[in-house]
Amino acid sequence: MKIYVVMGICGQYSDRTEWTVAAYKDREMADAHADKASKISMAYYKGLESRYVYNQDDLKEKLGEVDPNACVDYTGTDWFVLEVPFLDKVP
């Protein structure tokens, strides 16, 4: 059995941060979650005059329950789905 973990990522190089957002049994639900977060973030950054002038609290508020622990910075924030085997015992 597989589970699908929604992951968030922001920053670059040694300043890169990754975090877990949620896990699903269904791939389509995980993809929908990642897509929803991405759309919120893209719409926010698209509305700015400069991606270097932004308010982290504004974006975090817009993400709300979709990703309450999101990391945001000038490089943008992305979400993806990681497929992971679900084990019920240690191999």
Summary of the structure (lengths in Angstrom):
residues: 91
radius of gyration: 14.6
end to end distance: 14.3
largest distance: 52.3
contacts: 241
relative contact order: 0.30
helix: 37%
strand: 29%
